[in-house]
Amino acid sequence: MFGNLDLNEIMQKIQESMSDADNKTYTASSGGGMVEVTVNGKFEVIDIKIDDSLLEDKESLQILLMSAVNDAIKMAVDDKKQQAMNMFGGLNIN
């Protein structure tokens, strides 16, 4: 990934990669799609969609919302971990 780059170039590539990761979005749903949550790479919730049928069932809504939020955050965390592993794997540090 980094080949014959100097340290400044490597740091710039890492910063660019981190910025790209922060702008990615991750969407998870629960309840068969009745609740859908989207988070960004900074782990911020940026969108929530709730089926109208859940508006009268507060307990179910809370459970499905927590599940979707947790799943979306886990997707973002796992992706960031994978990107970090790929990034440092490309350094070929011996």
C-alpha positions in Angstrom: 0.0 0.0 0.0 2.7 2.5 0.9 5.7 1.2 -1.2 8.6 3.7 -1.2 6.8 6.6 0.5 8.5 8.8 3.1 7.0 9.2 6.6 5.2 12.5 5.7 3.5 10.8 2.7 2.6 7.8 4.8 1.0 10.1 7.5 -0.9 11.9 4.8 -2.2 8.6 3.4 -3.3 7.5 6.9 -5.1 10.9 7.5 -6.9 10.6 4.1 -7.9 7.0 4.9 -9.2 8.1 8.3 -11.2 11.0 6.8 -12.7 8.6 4.2 -13.7 6.2 7.0 -15.4 9.0 9.0 -17.5 9.8 6.0 -18.7 6.2 5.3 -22.2 5.3 6.5 -23.5 2.1 8.0 -27.1 1.1 8.1 -28.7 -1.6 10.2 -32.3 -2.6 10.6 -34.3 -4.6 13.1 -37.8 -6.0 13.3 -37.8 -7.1 9.7 -37.0 -3.5 8.6 -39.5 -1.8 10.9 -36.6 0.2 12.4 -33.6 1.3 10.4 -30.6 3.3 11.8 -27.7 4.8 9.9 -24.5 5.9 11.6 -21.4 7.5 10.1 -17.7 6.5 10.7 -17.6 8.8 13.7 -20.3 6.6 15.3 -22.9 9.4 15.1 -26.5 8.5 14.4 -27.4 10.4 11.2 -30.7 8.9 10.3 -33.5 6.8 11.9 -36.5 5.4 10.1 -39.4 4.0 12.1 -42.4 2.2 10.7 -45.6 4.0 11.7 -47.1 0.8 13.2 -44.5 1.0 16.0 -45.6 4.4 17.2 -48.3 2.9 19.4 -46.0 0.2 20.9 -43.3 2.1 22.9 -41.7 -1.0 24.4 -41.2 -2.7 21.1 -40.0 0.5 19.5 -37.3 0.9 22.2 -36.1 -2.7 21.9 -35.9 -2.5 18.1 -34.3 0.9 18.1 -31.6 -0.2 20.6 -30.9 -3.3 18.5 -30.6 -1.4 15.2 -28.4 1.3 16.8 -26.1 -1.3 18.3 -25.8 -3.2 15.1 -25.0 -0.1 13.0 -22.3 0.9 15.5 -20.8 -2.6 15.5 -20.7 -2.5 11.7 -18.8 0.8 11.8 -16.4 -0.4 14.5 -15.7 -3.6 12.7 -15.1 -1.8 9.4 -12.7 0.7 11.1 -10.8 -2.2 12.7 -10.5 -3.9 9.3 -9.3 -0.7 7.6 -6.6 -0.2 10.3 -5.4 -3.8 9.9 -5.2 -3.3 6.1 -3.4 0.0 6.5 -0.8 -1.3 8.9 -0.5 -4.5 6.9 0.6 -2.4 4.0 3.4 -0.8 5.9 5.6 -4.0 5.8 7.3 -3.1 9.1 10.2 -5.5 9.7 
